[in-house]
Amino acid sequence: MEPFQLRIRLDHPGQLFKADDISPTDPRYTEYTAQPALDTVREELLIKTLPKDQPVELILELPEEYIQPSTQTQLNEAVHRYLQVENKLDQESFQSRGPVVRRLLVVSIAVFFAIQMVAITIKNLTNAKDFYLTDSLAEGLAVTSWVILWVPVQFLTVDAWQRSLRRRRLGTINRMQVRLIPTPD
């Protein structure tokens, strides 16, 4: 299977991971100098849906003075170290928030039902004279009870889904091989 290729032009190998401090008025200011190139690669891979077994090749265009026999090997090793750190940070972040969110979910569900019961009781005990005021209060409490569930439900759905996408992209980057070529004139 032919590798999926991404081509990036850099001024020096360090731009793969760390953005240079370049002013937007500088002619060298591009999407690759404005942010680390590996972030650009990650975003590019987010858009593309690649088969799990398709190889990925990152072609880095560098000035010839930066291309030595060991540079390509060093950059491949650096990409894998970057992935190890990113995966560890992601896993630690998710694991540290998980127990808190699970406890918050239990408390939120209890508070949700308590507030819903108060809202239903207020609606059932209203009379025609003060209906508008009590109906508004009951509706406000009902909405508040749903909002209380927002954070834990978001963590268990949206955040978990985004983490899955991030891990899939990092897995694709893990399959990636860096190849260096001289910058064309």
PyMOL commands that place a pseudoatom at each C-alpha (Angstrom):
pseudoatom trace, name=CA, resn=MET, resi=1, chain=A, elem=C, hetatm=0, pos=[0.000, 0.000, 0.000]
pseudoatom trace, name=CA, resn=GLU, resi=2, chain=A, elem=C, hetatm=0, pos=[1.361, 3.391, -0.970]
pseudoatom trace, name=CA, resn=PRO, resi=3, chain=A, elem=C, hetatm=0, pos=[2.017, 5.741, 1.966]
pseudoatom trace, name=CA, resn=PHE, resi=4, chain=A, elem=C, hetatm=0, pos=[-0.080, 8.823, 2.559]
pseudoatom trace, name=CA, resn=GLN, resi=5, chain=A, elem=C, hetatm=0, pos=[2.336, 11.736, 2.195]
pseudoatom trace, name=CA, resn=LEU, resi=6, chain=A, elem=C, hetatm=0, pos=[2.403, 15.069, 3.964]
pseudoatom trace, name=CA, resn=ARG, resi=7, chain=A, elem=C, hetatm=0, pos=[4.933, 17.662, 2.839]
pseudoatom trace, name=CA, resn=ILE, resi=8, chain=A, elem=C, hetatm=0, pos=[6.122, 20.505, 5.044]
pseudoatom trace, name=CA, resn=ARG, resi=9, chain=A, elem=C, hetatm=0, pos=[8.827, 23.084, 4.397]
pseudoatom trace, name=CA, resn=LEU, resi=10, chain=A, elem=C, hetatm=0, pos=[10.827, 24.135, 7.442]
pseudoatom trace, name=CA, resn=ASP, resi=11, chain=A, elem=C, hetatm=0, pos=[13.708, 26.536, 7.990]
pseudoatom trace, name=CA, resn=HIS, resi=12, chain=A, elem=C, hetatm=0, pos=[15.333, 24.198, 10.543]
pseudoatom trace, name=CA, resn=PRO, resi=13, chain=A, elem=C, hetatm=0, pos=[14.488, 20.823, 12.154]
pseudoatom trace, name=CA, resn=GLY, resi=14, chain=A, elem=C, hetatm=0, pos=[13.431, 22.384, 15.476]
pseudoatom trace, name=CA, resn=GLN, resi=15, chain=A, elem=C, hetatm=0, pos=[10.359, 23.882, 13.831]
pseudoatom trace, name=CA, resn=LEU, resi=16, chain=A, elem=C, hetatm=0, pos=[8.855, 20.402, 13.725]
pseudoatom trace, name=CA, resn=PHE, resi=17, chain=A, elem=C, hetatm=0, pos=[8.065, 20.734, 17.457]
pseudoatom trace, name=CA, resn=LYS, resi=18, chain=A, elem=C, hetatm=0, pos=[8.463, 24.369, 18.521]
pseudoatom trace, name=CA, resn=ALA, resi=19, chain=A, elem=C, hetatm=0, pos=[7.323, 27.532, 16.823]
pseudoatom trace, name=CA, resn=ASP, resi=20, chain=A, elem=C, hetatm=0, pos=[9.864, 30.228, 16.075]
pseudoatom trace, name=CA, resn=ASP, resi=21, chain=A, elem=C, hetatm=0, pos=[9.332, 33.708, 17.437]
pseudoatom trace, name=CA, resn=ILE, resi=22, chain=A, elem=C, hetatm=0, pos=[8.698, 35.380, 14.099]
pseudoatom trace, name=CA, resn=SER, resi=23, chain=A, elem=C, hetatm=0, pos=[6.648, 38.518, 13.656]
pseudoatom trace, name=CA, resn=PRO, resi=24, chain=A, elem=C, hetatm=0, pos=[3.657, 38.320, 11.301]
pseudoatom trace, name=CA, resn=THR, resi=25, chain=A, elem=C, hetatm=0, pos=[5.270, 41.149, 9.318]
pseudoatom trace, name=CA, resn=ASP, resi=26, chain=A, elem=C, hetatm=0, pos=[8.268, 38.902, 8.529]
pseudoatom trace, name=CA, resn=PRO, resi=27, chain=A, elem=C, hetatm=0, pos=[8.091, 37.292, 5.042]
pseudoatom trace, name=CA, resn=ARG, resi=28, chain=A, elem=C, hetatm=0, pos=[9.126, 33.959, 6.618]
pseudoatom trace, name=CA, resn=TYR, resi=29, chain=A, elem=C, hetatm=0, pos=[5.912, 33.956, 8.687]
pseudoatom trace, name=CA, resn=THR, resi=30, chain=A, elem=C, hetatm=0, pos=[3.817, 31.013, 7.429]
pseudoatom trace, name=CA, resn=GLU, resi=31, chain=A, elem=C, hetatm=0, pos=[1.457, 28.434, 8.864]
pseudoatom trace, name=CA, resn=TYR, resi=32, chain=A, elem=C, hetatm=0, pos=[4.524, 26.353, 9.757]
pseudoatom trace, name=CA, resn=THR, resi=33, chain=A, elem=C, hetatm=0, pos=[6.426, 29.114, 11.551]
pseudoatom trace, name=CA, resn=ALA, resi=34, chain=A, elem=C, hetatm=0, pos=[3.307, 30.314, 13.343]
pseudoatom trace, name=CA, resn=GLN, resi=35, chain=A, elem=C, hetatm=0, pos=[2.903, 26.955, 15.100]
pseudoatom trace, name=CA, resn=PRO, resi=36, chain=A, elem=C, hetatm=0, pos=[4.885, 23.744, 15.473]
pseudoatom trace, name=CA, resn=ALA, resi=37, chain=A, elem=C, hetatm=0, pos=[4.733, 21.725, 12.267]
pseudoatom trace, name=CA, resn=LEU, resi=38, chain=A, elem=C, hetatm=0, pos=[3.698, 18.546, 14.098]
pseudoatom trace, name=CA, resn=ASP, resi=39, chain=A, elem=C, hetatm=0, pos=[0.550, 20.364, 15.239]
pseudoatom trace, name=CA, resn=THR, resi=40, chain=A, elem=C, hetatm=0, pos=[-0.099, 21.129, 11.566]
pseudoatom trace, name=CA, resn=VAL, resi=41, chain=A, elem=C, hetatm=0, pos=[0.399, 17.448, 10.752]
pseudoatom trace, name=CA, resn=ARG, resi=42, chain=A, elem=C, hetatm=0, pos=[-1.973, 16.426, 13.526]
pseudoatom trace, name=CA, resn=GLU, resi=43, chain=A, elem=C, hetatm=0, pos=[-4.659, 18.804, 12.264]
pseudoatom trace, name=CA, resn=GLU, resi=44, chain=A, elem=C, hetatm=0, pos=[-4.134, 17.592, 8.693]
pseudoatom trace, name=CA, resn=LEU, resi=45, chain=A, elem=C, hetatm=0, pos=[-4.572, 14.005, 9.861]
pseudoatom trace, name=CA, resn=LEU, resi=46, chain=A, elem=C, hetatm=0, pos=[-7.750, 15.001, 11.684]
pseudoatom trace, name=CA, resn=ILE, resi=47, chain=A, elem=C, hetatm=0, pos=[-9.305, 15.971, 8.371]
pseudoatom trace, name=CA, resn=LYS, resi=48, chain=A, elem=C, hetatm=0, pos=[-8.162, 12.793, 6.586]
pseudoatom trace, name=CA, resn=THR, resi=49, chain=A, elem=C, hetatm=0, pos=[-9.590, 9.408, 7.451]
pseudoatom trace, name=CA, resn=LEU, resi=50, chain=A, elem=C, hetatm=0, pos=[-6.856, 6.906, 6.766]
pseudoatom trace, name=CA, resn=PRO, resi=51, chain=A, elem=C, hetatm=0, pos=[-7.109, 3.129, 6.974]
pseudoatom trace, name=CA, resn=LYS, resi=52, chain=A, elem=C, hetatm=0, pos=[-5.456, 1.797, 10.122]
pseudoatom trace, name=CA, resn=ASP, resi=53, chain=A, elem=C, hetatm=0, pos=[-2.755, -0.039, 8.204]
pseudoatom trace, name=CA, resn=GLN, resi=54, chain=A, elem=C, hetatm=0, pos=[-1.892, 2.702, 5.694]
pseudoatom trace, name=CA, resn=PRO, resi=55, chain=A, elem=C, hetatm=0, pos=[1.629, 4.035, 6.250]
pseudoatom trace, name=CA, resn=VAL, resi=56, chain=A, elem=C, hetatm=0, pos=[2.143, 7.767, 6.605]
pseudoatom trace, name=CA, resn=GLU, resi=57, chain=A, elem=C, hetatm=0, pos=[5.215, 9.599, 5.381]
pseudoatom trace, name=CA, resn=LEU, resi=58, chain=A, elem=C, hetatm=0, pos=[6.130, 13.081, 6.527]
pseudoatom trace, name=CA, resn=ILE, resi=59, chain=A, elem=C, hetatm=0, pos=[8.362, 14.705, 3.946]
pseudoatom trace, name=CA, resn=LEU, resi=60, chain=A, elem=C, hetatm=0, pos=[10.288, 17.561, 5.501]
pseudoatom trace, name=CA, resn=GLU, resi=61, chain=A, elem=C, hetatm=0, pos=[11.852, 20.046, 3.144]
pseudoatom trace, name=CA, resn=LEU, resi=62, chain=A, elem=C, hetatm=0, pos=[14.902, 21.461, 4.912]
pseudoatom trace, name=CA, resn=PRO, resi=63, chain=A, elem=C, hetatm=0, pos=[17.856, 23.576, 3.811]
pseudoatom trace, name=CA, resn=GLU, resi=64, chain=A, elem=C, hetatm=0, pos=[20.742, 21.292, 2.853]
pseudoatom trace, name=CA, resn=GLU, resi=65, chain=A, elem=C, hetatm=0, pos=[22.951, 22.380, 5.759]
pseudoatom trace, name=CA, resn=TYR, resi=66, chain=A, elem=C, hetatm=0, pos=[20.521, 20.645, 8.161]
pseudoatom trace, name=CA, resn=ILE, resi=67, chain=A, elem=C, hetatm=0, pos=[20.398, 17.332, 6.331]
pseudoatom trace, name=CA, resn=GLN, resi=68, chain=A, elem=C, hetatm=0, pos=[22.970, 14.920, 7.730]
pseudoatom trace, name=CA, resn=PRO, resi=69, chain=A, elem=C, hetatm=0, pos=[22.834, 11.109, 7.695]
pseudoatom trace, name=CA, resn=SER, resi=70, chain=A, elem=C, hetatm=0, pos=[21.682, 10.959, 11.334]
pseudoatom trace, name=CA, resn=THR, resi=71, chain=A, elem=C, hetatm=0, pos=[19.119, 13.801, 11.192]
pseudoatom trace, name=CA, resn=GLN, resi=72, chain=A, elem=C, hetatm=0, pos=[16.333, 11.677, 9.741]
pseudoatom trace, name=CA, resn=THR, resi=73, chain=A, elem=C, hetatm=0, pos=[16.813, 8.977, 12.409]
pseudoatom trace, name=CA, resn=GLN, resi=74, chain=A, elem=C, hetatm=0, pos=[16.932, 11.597, 15.169]
pseudoatom trace, name=CA, resn=LEU, resi=75, chain=A, elem=C, hetatm=0, pos=[13.701, 13.217, 13.951]
pseudoatom trace, name=CA, resn=ASN, resi=76, chain=A, elem=C, hetatm=0, pos=[11.921, 9.848, 13.747]
pseudoatom trace, name=CA, resn=GLU, resi=77, chain=A, elem=C, hetatm=0, pos=[13.008, 9.094, 17.323]
pseudoatom trace, name=CA, resn=ALA, resi=78, chain=A, elem=C, hetatm=0, pos=[11.936, 12.581, 18.434]
pseudoatom trace, name=CA, resn=VAL, resi=79, chain=A, elem=C, hetatm=0, pos=[8.461, 12.084, 16.913]
pseudoatom trace, name=CA, resn=HIS, resi=80, chain=A, elem=C, hetatm=0, pos=[8.055, 8.844, 18.883]
pseudoatom trace, name=CA, resn=ARG, resi=81, chain=A, elem=C, hetatm=0, pos=[9.239, 10.495, 22.125]
pseudoatom trace, name=CA, resn=TYR, resi=82, chain=A, elem=C, hetatm=0, pos=[6.759, 13.326, 21.463]
pseudoatom trace, name=CA, resn=LEU, resi=83, chain=A, elem=C, hetatm=0, pos=[3.983, 10.727, 21.085]
pseudoatom trace, name=CA, resn=GLN, resi=84, chain=A, elem=C, hetatm=0, pos=[4.936, 8.977, 24.319]
pseudoatom trace, name=CA, resn=VAL, resi=85, chain=A, elem=C, hetatm=0, pos=[4.767, 12.270, 26.204]
pseudoatom trace, name=CA, resn=GLU, resi=86, chain=A, elem=C, hetatm=0, pos=[1.467, 13.305, 24.560]
pseudoatom trace, name=CA, resn=ASN, resi=87, chain=A, elem=C, hetatm=0, pos=[-0.120, 9.917, 25.297]
pseudoatom trace, name=CA, resn=LYS, resi=88, chain=A, elem=C, hetatm=0, pos=[1.065, 9.994, 28.900]
pseudoatom trace, name=CA, resn=LEU, resi=89, chain=A, elem=C, hetatm=0, pos=[-0.201, 13.545, 29.457]
pseudoatom trace, name=CA, resn=ASP, resi=90, chain=A, elem=C, hetatm=0, pos=[-3.529, 12.695, 27.848]
pseudoatom trace, name=CA, resn=GLN, resi=91, chain=A, elem=C, hetatm=0, pos=[-3.929, 9.534, 29.904]
pseudoatom trace, name=CA, resn=GLU, resi=92, chain=A, elem=C, hetatm=0, pos=[-2.972, 11.253, 33.186]
pseudoatom trace, name=CA, resn=SER, resi=93, chain=A, elem=C, hetatm=0, pos=[-5.363, 14.122, 32.493]
pseudoatom trace, name=CA, resn=PHE, resi=94, chain=A, elem=C, hetatm=0, pos=[-8.233, 11.764, 31.726]
pseudoatom trace, name=CA, resn=GLN, resi=95, chain=A, elem=C, hetatm=0, pos=[-7.511, 9.530, 34.721]
pseudoatom trace, name=CA, resn=SER, resi=96, chain=A, elem=C, hetatm=0, pos=[-7.210, 12.440, 37.142]
pseudoatom trace, name=CA, resn=ARG, resi=97, chain=A, elem=C, hetatm=0, pos=[-10.519, 13.948, 36.056]
pseudoatom trace, name=CA, resn=GLY, resi=98, chain=A, elem=C, hetatm=0, pos=[-12.375, 10.622, 35.810]
pseudoatom trace, name=CA, resn=PRO, resi=99, chain=A, elem=C, hetatm=0, pos=[-13.011, 9.917, 39.526]
pseudoatom trace, name=CA, resn=VAL, resi=100, chain=A, elem=C, hetatm=0, pos=[-13.973, 13.530, 40.201]
pseudoatom trace, name=CA, resn=VAL, resi=101, chain=A, elem=C, hetatm=0, pos=[-16.445, 13.538, 37.324]
pseudoatom trace, name=CA, resn=ARG, resi=102, chain=A, elem=C, hetatm=0, pos=[-17.957, 10.193, 38.377]
pseudoatom trace, name=CA, resn=ARG, resi=103, chain=A, elem=C, hetatm=0, pos=[-18.566, 11.544, 41.889]
pseudoatom trace, name=CA, resn=LEU, resi=104, chain=A, elem=C, hetatm=0, pos=[-19.874, 14.762, 40.403]
pseudoatom trace, name=CA, resn=LEU, resi=105, chain=A, elem=C, hetatm=0, pos=[-22.235, 12.739, 38.207]
pseudoatom trace, name=CA, resn=VAL, resi=106, chain=A, elem=C, hetatm=0, pos=[-23.715, 10.935, 41.228]
pseudoatom trace, name=CA, resn=VAL, resi=107, chain=A, elem=C, hetatm=0, pos=[-24.172, 14.198, 43.124]
pseudoatom trace, name=CA, resn=SER, resi=108, chain=A, elem=C, hetatm=0, pos=[-25.524, 15.945, 40.012]
pseudoatom trace, name=CA, resn=ILE, resi=109, chain=A, elem=C, hetatm=0, pos=[-28.121, 13.230, 39.433]
pseudoatom trace, name=CA, resn=ALA, resi=110, chain=A, elem=C, hetatm=0, pos=[-29.265, 13.445, 43.065]
pseudoatom trace, name=CA, resn=VAL, resi=111, chain=A, elem=C, hetatm=0, pos=[-29.487, 17.249, 42.882]
pseudoatom trace, name=CA, resn=PHE, resi=112, chain=A, elem=C, hetatm=0, pos=[-31.220, 16.995, 39.486]
pseudoatom trace, name=CA, resn=PHE, resi=113, chain=A, elem=C, hetatm=0, pos=[-34.004, 14.802, 40.881]
pseudoatom trace, name=CA, resn=ALA, resi=114, chain=A, elem=C, hetatm=0, pos=[-34.365, 16.934, 44.015]
pseudoatom trace, name=CA, resn=ILE, resi=115, chain=A, elem=C, hetatm=0, pos=[-34.710, 20.151, 42.012]
pseudoatom trace, name=CA, resn=GLN, resi=116, chain=A, elem=C, hetatm=0, pos=[-37.074, 18.478, 39.523]
pseudoatom trace, name=CA, resn=MET, resi=117, chain=A, elem=C, hetatm=0, pos=[-39.297, 17.330, 42.413]
pseudoatom trace, name=CA, resn=VAL, resi=118, chain=A, elem=C, hetatm=0, pos=[-39.371, 20.881, 43.816]
pseudoatom trace, name=CA, resn=ALA, resi=119, chain=A, elem=C, hetatm=0, pos=[-40.233, 22.277, 40.358]
pseudoatom trace, name=CA, resn=ILE, resi=120, chain=A, elem=C, hetatm=0, pos=[-43.050, 19.739, 39.867]
pseudoatom trace, name=CA, resn=THR, resi=121, chain=A, elem=C, hetatm=0, pos=[-44.388, 20.418, 43.364]
pseudoatom trace, name=CA, resn=ILE, resi=122, chain=A, elem=C, hetatm=0, pos=[-44.398, 24.181, 42.741]
pseudoatom trace, name=CA, resn=LYS, resi=123, chain=A, elem=C, hetatm=0, pos=[-46.289, 23.690, 39.462]
pseudoatom trace, name=CA, resn=ASN, resi=124, chain=A, elem=C, hetatm=0, pos=[-48.866, 21.423, 41.103]
pseudoatom trace, name=CA, resn=LEU, resi=125, chain=A, elem=C, hetatm=0, pos=[-49.482, 23.763, 44.053]
pseudoatom trace, name=CA, resn=THR, resi=126, chain=A, elem=C, hetatm=0, pos=[-50.024, 26.958, 42.054]
pseudoatom trace, name=CA, resn=ASN, resi=127, chain=A, elem=C, hetatm=0, pos=[-53.339, 28.771, 41.905]
pseudoatom trace, name=CA, resn=ALA, resi=128, chain=A, elem=C, hetatm=0, pos=[-54.662, 30.937, 39.091]
pseudoatom trace, name=CA, resn=LYS, resi=129, chain=A, elem=C, hetatm=0, pos=[-53.726, 34.268, 40.726]
pseudoatom trace, name=CA, resn=ASP, resi=130, chain=A, elem=C, hetatm=0, pos=[-49.972, 33.745, 40.968]
pseudoatom trace, name=CA, resn=PHE, resi=131, chain=A, elem=C, hetatm=0, pos=[-49.622, 31.286, 38.081]
pseudoatom trace, name=CA, resn=TYR, resi=132, chain=A, elem=C, hetatm=0, pos=[-47.144, 33.382, 36.053]
pseudoatom trace, name=CA, resn=LEU, resi=133, chain=A, elem=C, hetatm=0, pos=[-44.722, 33.881, 38.924]
pseudoatom trace, name=CA, resn=THR, resi=134, chain=A, elem=C, hetatm=0, pos=[-44.778, 30.291, 40.166]
pseudoatom trace, name=CA, resn=ASP, resi=135, chain=A, elem=C, hetatm=0, pos=[-44.718, 28.850, 36.635]
pseudoatom trace, name=CA, resn=SER, resi=136, chain=A, elem=C, hetatm=0, pos=[-41.621, 30.931, 35.867]
pseudoatom trace, name=CA, resn=LEU, resi=137, chain=A, elem=C, hetatm=0, pos=[-39.989, 29.757, 39.093]
pseudoatom trace, name=CA, resn=ALA, resi=138, chain=A, elem=C, hetatm=0, pos=[-40.809, 26.094, 38.348]
pseudoatom trace, name=CA, resn=GLU, resi=139, chain=A, elem=C, hetatm=0, pos=[-39.492, 26.359, 34.761]
pseudoatom trace, name=CA, resn=GLY, resi=140, chain=A, elem=C, hetatm=0, pos=[-36.315, 28.085, 35.982]
pseudoatom trace, name=CA, resn=LEU, resi=141, chain=A, elem=C, hetatm=0, pos=[-35.721, 25.303, 38.493]
pseudoatom trace, name=CA, resn=ALA, resi=142, chain=A, elem=C, hetatm=0, pos=[-36.301, 22.649, 35.814]
pseudoatom trace, name=CA, resn=VAL, resi=143, chain=A, elem=C, hetatm=0, pos=[-33.758, 24.283, 33.493]
pseudoatom trace, name=CA, resn=THR, resi=144, chain=A, elem=C, hetatm=0, pos=[-31.287, 24.670, 36.376]
pseudoatom trace, name=CA, resn=SER, resi=145, chain=A, elem=C, hetatm=0, pos=[-31.556, 20.969, 37.173]
pseudoatom trace, name=CA, resn=TRP, resi=146, chain=A, elem=C, hetatm=0, pos=[-30.619, 20.078, 33.591]
pseudoatom trace, name=CA, resn=VAL, resi=147, chain=A, elem=C, hetatm=0, pos=[-27.702, 22.524, 33.603]
pseudoatom trace, name=CA, resn=ILE, resi=148, chain=A, elem=C, hetatm=0, pos=[-26.311, 20.835, 36.724]
pseudoatom trace, name=CA, resn=LEU, resi=149, chain=A, elem=C, hetatm=0, pos=[-25.864, 17.646, 34.671]
pseudoatom trace, name=CA, resn=TRP, resi=150, chain=A, elem=C, hetatm=0, pos=[-23.916, 19.491, 31.949]
pseudoatom trace, name=CA, resn=VAL, resi=151, chain=A, elem=C, hetatm=0, pos=[-20.295, 18.982, 33.109]
pseudoatom trace, name=CA, resn=PRO, resi=152, chain=A, elem=C, hetatm=0, pos=[-20.412, 15.253, 33.905]
pseudoatom trace, name=CA, resn=VAL, resi=153, chain=A, elem=C, hetatm=0, pos=[-22.418, 14.415, 30.788]
pseudoatom trace, name=CA, resn=GLN, resi=154, chain=A, elem=C, hetatm=0, pos=[-20.047, 16.454, 28.627]
pseudoatom trace, name=CA, resn=PHE, resi=155, chain=A, elem=C, hetatm=0, pos=[-17.048, 14.636, 30.115]
pseudoatom trace, name=CA, resn=LEU, resi=156, chain=A, elem=C, hetatm=0, pos=[-18.619, 11.217, 29.561]
pseudoatom trace, name=CA, resn=THR, resi=157, chain=A, elem=C, hetatm=0, pos=[-19.672, 11.979, 25.984]
pseudoatom trace, name=CA, resn=VAL, resi=158, chain=A, elem=C, hetatm=0, pos=[-17.950, 14.827, 24.159]
pseudoatom trace, name=CA, resn=ASP, resi=159, chain=A, elem=C, hetatm=0, pos=[-14.632, 14.727, 26.036]
pseudoatom trace, name=CA, resn=ALA, resi=160, chain=A, elem=C, hetatm=0, pos=[-14.392, 10.935, 25.731]
pseudoatom trace, name=CA, resn=TRP, resi=161, chain=A, elem=C, hetatm=0, pos=[-15.158, 11.175, 22.007]
pseudoatom trace, name=CA, resn=GLN, resi=162, chain=A, elem=C, hetatm=0, pos=[-12.523, 13.903, 21.492]
pseudoatom trace, name=CA, resn=ARG, resi=163, chain=A, elem=C, hetatm=0, pos=[-9.994, 11.843, 23.439]
pseudoatom trace, name=CA, resn=SER, resi=164, chain=A, elem=C, hetatm=0, pos=[-10.709, 8.881, 21.169]
pseudoatom trace, name=CA, resn=LEU, resi=165, chain=A, elem=C, hetatm=0, pos=[-10.118, 11.044, 18.081]
pseudoatom trace, name=CA, resn=ARG, resi=166, chain=A, elem=C, hetatm=0, pos=[-6.913, 12.442, 19.573]
pseudoatom trace, name=CA, resn=ARG, resi=167, chain=A, elem=C, hetatm=0, pos=[-5.612, 8.939, 20.347]
pseudoatom trace, name=CA, resn=ARG, resi=168, chain=A, elem=C, hetatm=0, pos=[-6.439, 7.792, 16.811]
pseudoatom trace, name=CA, resn=ARG, resi=169, chain=A, elem=C, hetatm=0, pos=[-4.514, 10.749, 15.345]
pseudoatom trace, name=CA, resn=LEU, resi=170, chain=A, elem=C, hetatm=0, pos=[-1.576, 10.060, 17.630]
pseudoatom trace, name=CA, resn=GLY, resi=171, chain=A, elem=C, hetatm=0, pos=[-1.687, 6.420, 16.516]
pseudoatom trace, name=CA, resn=THR, resi=172, chain=A, elem=C, hetatm=0, pos=[-1.491, 7.561, 12.899]
pseudoatom trace, name=CA, resn=ILE, resi=173, chain=A, elem=C, hetatm=0, pos=[1.461, 9.815, 13.731]
pseudoatom trace, name=CA, resn=ASN, resi=174, chain=A, elem=C, hetatm=0, pos=[3.076, 6.825, 15.450]
pseudoatom trace, name=CA, resn=ARG, resi=175, chain=A, elem=C, hetatm=0, pos=[3.027, 4.983, 12.084]
pseudoatom trace, name=CA, resn=MET, resi=176, chain=A, elem=C, hetatm=0, pos=[4.571, 8.009, 10.398]
pseudoatom trace, name=CA, resn=GLN, resi=177, chain=A, elem=C, hetatm=0, pos=[8.090, 7.943, 9.014]
pseudoatom trace, name=CA, resn=VAL, resi=178, chain=A, elem=C, hetatm=0, pos=[9.997, 11.185, 8.560]
pseudoatom trace, name=CA, resn=ARG, resi=179, chain=A, elem=C, hetatm=0, pos=[11.905, 11.610, 5.302]
pseudoatom trace, name=CA, resn=LEU, resi=180, chain=A, elem=C, hetatm=0, pos=[14.150, 14.607, 4.660]
pseudoatom trace, name=CA, resn=ILE, resi=181, chain=A, elem=C, hetatm=0, pos=[14.618, 16.236, 1.306]
pseudoatom trace, name=CA, resn=PRO, resi=182, chain=A, elem=C, hetatm=0, pos=[16.511, 19.407, 0.414]
pseudoatom trace, name=CA, resn=THR, resi=183, chain=A, elem=C, hetatm=0, pos=[14.443, 22.570, -0.007]
pseudoatom trace, name=CA, resn=PRO, resi=184, chain=A, elem=C, hetatm=0, pos=[13.934, 23.217, -3.710]
pseudoatom trace, name=CA, resn=ASP, resi=185, chain=A, elem=C, hetatm=0, pos=[15.286, 26.539, -4.890]
for i in range(1, 185): cmd.bond("trace and resi %d" % i, "trace and resi %d" % (i + 1))
show_as sticks, trace
zoom trace
